[in-house]
């Protein structure tokens, strides 16, 4: 898809419009794939005693994979169009935006957030930052390795960076250099749902506002510790 985007302008269409049309038509196919199993199940109503149970499982698997494909398409579109829809940066109070993002985050049962924030002004794209922080919170809970845990969000003693750390299983050091690469995952997709592009998109968003996103070692952190920096901090 990305290779094709490099050539579409010669066809008299912008790359942005090409991606939009391509995604729209592909998602239409997937909507049908996700809906048809429901119609088949309706047609089989009353025949449960003669229809092998595996048939219903296969129909369910079709729906699940259609949803996964739709998730992947949405993430791919977002990654391909980040530069086109780049959000202007504004001066914000970091602790206020962090608290707002956390208040809107659907924290799984059993998890809690340890907020350690001090006043810090940053020039960042407001919604883009909230997206990145939400992705890091989601990642911390999803890959924690236990049904309960603590996620620490802090900018105290970090030289102006924001750290998002958890007390989970952590990320092996051998993966620290590749965890932001597309489709890198420590667990199979059928174990932990996801597009495989969440951290890739998050890092690219941070780079667009002039910051960095990395995973760093912290002896006080049992699990993974992500470090986000900002291009303009006061």
N, C-alpha and C positions, 0 to 999 in steps of 0.2 A: 504493500500500500504506500509506504513512504517513498519507495523507488518510483512508483507511478506518479506521485505528486511532483517529482522533479521535472516531469515532462508535460504536465497537463496544460501549461500556459501556451505551448505550441499548438494546442487544440482549440484555443480561443476561450478558455475557461480558467478562472483563478483557482489556485490550489484550495483556498478556503471553500469556494463553492463546490469544487469536486468532492472534498471530504464530506461536506454537508449532504450532498445528494447520495453519495455512496453509503453513508451511515444510515440515512433515512430509508433507502431501499432495502438494505440488509436487515435492519431492525423490523421492517414489515414482514420479511420472511420468518424471522424468529418469533414474532407475535403469533403467526399462524402455527408454528411448531409448538409453541407453548399452549395454544388454545385447543388444537385438534384432539389431544388426549382427553380433555374434559368432555368433548362431544362424543368421543368413542365410549367413554365410561357411561355417559347418559344412555347411549344406544344399547349398552350391555346390561342396563338395569333389569333386574329380575332373572338374570342368567348367571348369577354368581356361583350357583351350585355346579354348573357345567363348564365354566370358564376357568382354566388353570390359574392359580394365584399368581404365577409368574407373569402373566399377561398384565395384571394391574401394577406389578412392580416395574415392568418395562415401561409402561405408560408414565409412571411417576418419574422414572429415570430420564425420560425424554423431556419432561417439564423442567426438572432440575438442571439439566444440561443446557436447555434453552435459556434459562435464567443466568447461568454462568456465562454463556456466550454473550448475552446482552450486557452483562456487567463488564466483560472484557472489551466489548465494542465501545461502551461509554468511556472507559478509562483510556482506550487508545485514542479516541477522538479528543479527549481533554489534553492528552500529552502532545498530540500533533498541533493543537490550536492554541497552546498557552501563549505563544508570542503574539498571535493575532489579537487576542483578547486581553492583553496585558493591562492590569488594573493600576491606575495612578496611585502613587504613595502619598500618605498624609502623616502629619505629626500626631502621634498618639501616646497616651500613657500606657505602657506595656502591662502593668498590673491590672488595669481596668479591662483591657481586651482579653487578657488571660482569664480573669474571673468571669467575664461574660461568656467566653467560649466554654468554660467548665460548667457553668450553670445550664447551658444548652445541650451539653453532652449527655447521652444516655448511658450512664455508668452502670455496668452489669452488677447484679446482686453479688455481694461478697467482696466487692472492691471499694476502696476509698482513695481519695486524693489528698496528699500531703502538700499543701500550698505554702511555699516559702518565698514570698515576693517582697521586694522593696521598690520604691519609686524609681522609674526609669523611662525617659522619653526616647522614642524611636520614630524614624520616618520609614513607614512600611505600608504596603497595600493592605488595607484593613481586612477585607474578606479573604484574601489569599493567605494571610497569616492565620486566620481562624481555621481555614481548611487544613493547613499544615499541622497546627496544634491538635486538631481533631483527629487527623490521621495518626499522629504519634500516640495519642491517648488510646485510640482504637487498637493500634498495633501492640501496645503494652498489655492491654487486657486480653486480646485475642491469642497472643503468643506467650502468655505468662507461664503456662504449664500447670496451673492450679486453678481451682474454682474460686479462690479468694486471694486478695493481695493488695498491695499499696503502690500507688504511682506518685512519685514526687515530681512536682513542677517548681523549679526554683531559679532565681537569678541572683541569689545572695552568695557572695564569694565566688562568682563565676567570671569576673572581669568583663561584665556586660553581656555575656551570653545567657541563653535560656536553656536549662537542662531539663529533660524529661526522662526520668529514670524509674525503674520498677524493681521489685524484689523477687522476680520470677527466675526462670531457668537461664535467662541470658542468651547471648549469641556467641557461639564459638569464635575465637579470635581469627580462625582461618576464613571466616565469612565476613570479617569487618571490611575487607576491600571490595566485596562484591554484593553486599546486602542491598545496595541502591541500584544495582543493575536490573534491567527489565526481566520479569518472570523468575527472579531469584526467590526461592522460598525454602524454609527449613523443614516444612511439612507438606505432604501432598495436598492438592486442592480439595480432595474429597474428605480430608481431615479438618482443614481450616479453610473456610471459604474466602475467596478474594480474587482479584484480577491479576495479581502479581505485579501491578504497576503502581501501587499506592505510594511506596517510598520513593520510587523513581520520580513520580509527579511532584511529591513533596519537596525533594531536593531541587528539582528544576525551578519550582516556584521560588524557593529561597534564593537561588542563584540569580533569578531575574530581578530581585530587589537588592542585589549586591551583597548578600550574605552567604553563609555556608551552612551545610547540614552534614553532620558526621556522627559516627558512633565512637565514643571514647572510653578509655579505661578509667574507672573510679573505684578505688579500694573500699570506699564506704558504700558502694552500690552492689548488691548481690546479683541483680539481673542486668538488663541492657540499659545503657545510658546514652541518650541522644543529645547532642550539643548543637544548638541553633545560634548563629551569630547574625548581627545586623550591620548594614553598611554605615548607618548613621545613628550614633548613640550618644545621649547626653545624660 
